[in-house]
Amino acid sequence: QVPLVESGGGLVQPGGSLRLSCAASRSIFSMNAMGWYRQAPGKPRELVAAFTRGGITNYADSVKGRFTISRDNAKNTVSLQMNSLKPGDTAVYYCNTAPRAIGSWGQGTQVTVSS
């Protein structure tokens, strides 16, 4: 199975913004709803933003109002716009199918929020 490929992470100051992108295989993207997960050091991986199969977006309470998930069906990509970033958002971010992750995990992209 082709792994998912995430990009766009980096170091940003509190209050800053980043935009993450994920490239998926056509088979994964067209057959499943997609979402963004994150894993902070010492914590389990959590789903923070996702589409439902009906196209509705859902967000974890911790990111609601600050993060926006979007997708480009023609390019098989899903993005995560992250605004008003906080130190607590520091984590490795991954994309995968949602709400159940059945794709091959990529390496993720590191997001560090620090002054």
Secondary structure, DSSP 8 states (H G I E B T S, - for coil): ----EEE--EEE-TT--EEEEEE--HHHHHHS-EEEEEE-TTS--EEEEEE-TTS-EEE-TTTTTTEEEEEETTTTEEEEEE-S--GGG-EEEEEEESSS--S-----EEEEE--
